[in-house]
Amino acid sequence: MYPAQFDYEKAGSVSEAIDAISGHSDAELIAGGHSLLPTMKSGLAEPEMLVDIGDIDELHGIEHHDGHTHIGAMTRYADVAEDNTLWEEAPVVAETTEMIGDRQVRNRGTVGGNIAHADPASDLPGAVLAADATVHIAGPDGERSVEADDFFHGMYATDVGEDELVTGVQVPHEGTAGAYAKKPNPASGYALVGVAVRLTMDGDTVADARIGANGVMDHGTRLEPAEDAVEGQALSGDSIGAAGDAAGSSLDEYMVMEDQQASAEFRLQLLGAYTERALEAAGERAGVL
Ligand SMILES: Cc1cc2nc3c(=O)[nH]c(=O)nc-3n(C[C@H](O)[C@H](O)[C@H](O)COP(=O)(O)OP(=O)(O)OC[C@H]3O[C@@H](n4cnc5c(N)ncnc54)[C@H](O)[C@@H]3O)c2cc1C
């Protein structure tokens, strides 16, 4: 299908983009276009104006600082996945971007677009939760920052206001290992279930664990019982199995996603299995398994 008619404006700076969306009641930002254009072509979205943020230099690129890395909102997944330094600093984010869609999607899709769109089956929400990232947002009232834990509100709903845009994501260099394990939807490649893990090891013992899941609830979700099951324990078959068993225990079973690809019951089974896989991969990366 063809999309409905729309006006188009290319923003040269973040403030130009904010002016354009604030002054228009039905404007949408366009970044990689890999979620927005399909919804426009199918008639599910009919924005009157698109504000293209693709040429705003300050939104592009990866900056490595002492203690954290800043990833600009317009940075493509392929550039994140190919950043060798990020694989050392925050492997869970690097590995997750490497597993999104196919090469074409990774060459166009953006970090900011992915988390702002907040599709329940997207891969990056779980990773930014596991990485304990901070999301930078700009709007008519200036700039603000939101912890990943407070960023995702629901299905396609985030903390970003109508007149605001995500400018980047700040990823701390904490944790000594991380990994992402995903059961892809065989048709689309999105996550039927995806589990992102960041571990801070003290020898063989897990000093701190953060685990985020995609595809299970209406938005990316921390799996705190699974974190508790490995924290303070040596990473072993027993502790990993306990984390898998605990993975879905705090989730409201009536809110678990259910669709023609997978029942809620099957998703919860996958959640346990993929929590174990992600922990095993992180443990191997940490050299303790
Ligand atoms: C065939 C196919 C397979 C895919 N497979 C996967 C997959 O396996 N895993 C996965 O995670 N995703 C997958 N995707 C989705 C893809 O990752 C999208 O790129 C992503 O969901 C949105 O990013 P985008 O840059 O394309 O945003 P766009 O499509 O341009 O925008 C999406 C929405 O976010 C808003 N937006 C964009 N940037 C910002 C910003 N900086 N601040 C505020 N709002 C913003 C837009 O206004 C729009 O509402 C797939 C897409 C396709 C077409």
The ligand as an SDF file (V2000), in Angstrom:
LIG
                    3D

 53 58  0  0  0  0  0  0  0  0999 V2000
   11.9360   -6.6610    8.3390 C   0  0  0  0  0  0  0  0  0  0  0  0
   12.1820   -6.0320    9.6840 C   0  0  0  0  0  0  0  0  0  0  0  0
   12.7350   -6.8140   10.7020 C   0  0  0  0  0  0  0  0  0  0  0  0
   12.9550   -6.2490   11.9620 C   0  0  0  0  0  0  0  0  0  0  0  0
   13.5020   -7.0360   12.9330 N   0  0  0  0  0  0  0  0  0  0  0  0
   13.7460   -6.4930   14.1480 C   0  0  0  0  0  0  0  0  0  0  0  0
   14.3450   -7.2780   15.1800 C   0  0  0  0  0  0  0  0  0  0  0  0
   14.6810   -8.4560   15.0290 O   0  0  0  0  0  0  0  0  0  0  0  0
   14.5700   -6.6720   16.3780 N   0  0  0  0  0  0  0  0  0  0  0  0
   14.2420   -5.3650   16.6120 C   0  0  0  0  0  0  0  0  0  0  0  0
   14.4870   -4.8730   17.7010 O   0  0  0  0  0  0  0  0  0  0  0  0
   13.6920   -4.6030   15.6530 N   0  0  0  0  0  0  0  0  0  0  0  0
   13.4360   -5.1280   14.4310 C   0  0  0  0  0  0  0  0  0  0  0  0
   12.8970   -4.3480   13.4460 N   0  0  0  0  0  0  0  0  0  0  0  0
   12.5240   -2.9460   13.7490 C   0  0  0  0  0  0  0  0  0  0  0  0
   13.7240   -2.0560   13.5360 C   0  0  0  0  0  0  0  0  0  0  0  0
   14.6740   -2.3310   14.5350 O   0  0  0  0  0  0  0  0  0  0  0  0
   13.3510   -0.5660   13.5970 C   0  0  0  0  0  0  0  0  0  0  0  0
   14.4560    0.0460   13.0170 O   0  0  0  0  0  0  0  0  0  0  0  0
   13.1170    0.0350   14.9750 C   0  0  0  0  0  0  0  0  0  0  0  0
   12.0310   -0.5780   15.6230 O   0  0  0  0  0  0  0  0  0  0  0  0
   12.7790    1.5320   14.8900 C   0  0  0  0  0  0  0  0  0  0  0  0
   13.9510    2.2690   14.6100 O   0  0  0  0  0  0  0  0  0  0  0  0
   14.0000    3.2550   13.3970 P   0  0  0  0  0  0  0  0  0  0  0  0
   15.2570    4.0230   13.5160 O   0  0  0  0  0  0  0  0  0  0  0  0
   13.7750    2.5330   12.1280 O   0  0  0  0  0  0  0  0  0  0  0  0
   12.7670    4.2510   13.7410 O   0  0  0  0  0  0  0  0  0  0  0  0
   11.6020    4.8150   12.8250 P   0  0  0  0  0  0  0  0  0  0  0  0
   10.8800    3.7160   12.1350 O   0  0  0  0  0  0  0  0  0  0  0  0
   12.1060    5.9280   11.9900 O   0  0  0  0  0  0  0  0  0  0  0  0
   10.6790    5.4320   13.9780 O   0  0  0  0  0  0  0  0  0  0  0  0
    9.9170    4.6030   14.8310 C   0  0  0  0  0  0  0  0  0  0  0  0
    9.1620    5.4900   15.8220 C   0  0  0  0  0  0  0  0  0  0  0  0
   10.0640    6.0650   16.7590 O   0  0  0  0  0  0  0  0  0  0  0  0
   10.0240    7.4910   16.6900 C   0  0  0  0  0  0  0  0  0  0  0  0
   11.4200    7.9320   16.8050 N   0  0  0  0  0  0  0  0  0  0  0  0
   12.4560    7.6080   16.0090 C   0  0  0  0  0  0  0  0  0  0  0  0
   13.5900    8.1520   16.4600 N   0  0  0  0  0  0  0  0  0  0  0  0
   13.2530    8.8460   17.5750 C   0  0  0  0  0  0  0  0  0  0  0  0
   14.0030    9.6340   18.5070 C   0  0  0  0  0  0  0  0  0  0  0  0
   15.3290    9.8110   18.4060 N   0  0  0  0  0  0  0  0  0  0  0  0
   13.3320   10.1880   19.5520 N   0  0  0  0  0  0  0  0  0  0  0  0
   11.9790   10.0090   19.6940 C   0  0  0  0  0  0  0  0  0  0  0  0
   11.2290    9.2910   18.8390 N   0  0  0  0  0  0  0  0  0  0  0  0
   11.8650    8.7140   17.7920 C   0  0  0  0  0  0  0  0  0  0  0  0
    9.3850    7.8150   15.3650 C   0  0  0  0  0  0  0  0  0  0  0  0
    8.7090    9.0620   15.3990 O   0  0  0  0  0  0  0  0  0  0  0  0
    8.4250    6.6560   15.1780 C   0  0  0  0  0  0  0  0  0  0  0  0
    7.2400    6.8890   15.8990 O   0  0  0  0  0  0  0  0  0  0  0  0
   12.6400   -4.8800   12.1960 C   0  0  0  0  0  0  0  0  0  0  0  0
   12.1050   -4.1030   11.1580 C   0  0  0  0  0  0  0  0  0  0  0  0
   11.8800   -4.6690    9.9130 C   0  0  0  0  0  0  0  0  0  0  0  0
   11.3250   -3.8020    8.8270 C   0  0  0  0  0  0  0  0  0  0  0  0
  1  2  1  0
  2  3  1  0
  2 52  2  0
  3  4  2  0
  4  5  1  0
  4 50  1  0
  5  6  2  0
  6  7  1  0
  6 13  1  0
  7  8  2  0
  7  9  1  0
  9 10  1  0
 10 11  2  0
 10 12  1  0
 12 13  2  0
 13 14  1  0
 14 15  1  0
 14 50  1  0
 15 16  1  0
 16 17  1  0
 16 18  1  0
 18 19  1  0
 18 20  1  0
 20 21  1  0
 20 22  1  0
 22 23  1  0
 23 24  1  0
 24 25  2  0
 24 26  1  0
 24 27  1  0
 27 28  1  0
 28 29  2  0
 28 30  1  0
 28 31  1  0
 31 32  1  0
 32 33  1  0
 33 34  1  0
 33 48  1  0
 34 35  1  0
 35 36  1  0
 35 46  1  0
 36 37  1  0
 36 45  1  0
 37 38  2  0
 38 39  1  0
 39 40  1  0
 39 45  2  0
 40 41  1  0
 40 42  2  0
 42 43  1  0
 43 44  2  0
 44 45  1  0
 46 47  1  0
 46 48  1  0
 48 49  1  0
 50 51  2  0
 51 52  1  0
 52 53  1  0
M  END
$$$$
